[in-house]
Amino acid sequence: MAPQAMGKIRSSDILVIDKVFAMEGGYVFNFSNQSFAEFFREELGVNIDDPRWSVQGGSKAKRLRYYLRHVDQQIARDTLSALWHYREATRITEERFVG
């Protein structure tokens, strides 16, 4: 068996990404189709609605998985970082403070 190229997104990585970014059921976080497209355009300069990202299906999660597996390592890293920052901003703004 040949060793896997460093930096490529593997199936085991996708399992973690699915949980961290709430991708069950085809969703990604609380994004609507419009807000998902806006996020990619504003944060990454990418048209995630481009048909090339929908090869395996049109749900937000399927497009994101396909995108991560087909872009270069740095772009995948930048995408995951932007999504992580969104996750943290959402968590902070949704916290309820007792006081």
HELIX and SHEET records of a PDB file:
HELIX    1   1 SER A   11  VAL A   20  1                                  10    
HELIX    2   2 GLU A   24  GLY A   26  5                                   3    
HELIX    3   3 ASN A   33  PHE A   39  1                                   7    
HELIX    4   4 PHE A   40  LEU A   44  3                                   5    
HELIX    5   5 PRO A   51  SER A   54  5                                   4    
HELIX    6   6 LYS A   60  HIS A   70  1                                  11    
HELIX    7   7 GLN A   73  GLU A   94  1                                  22    
END                                                                             
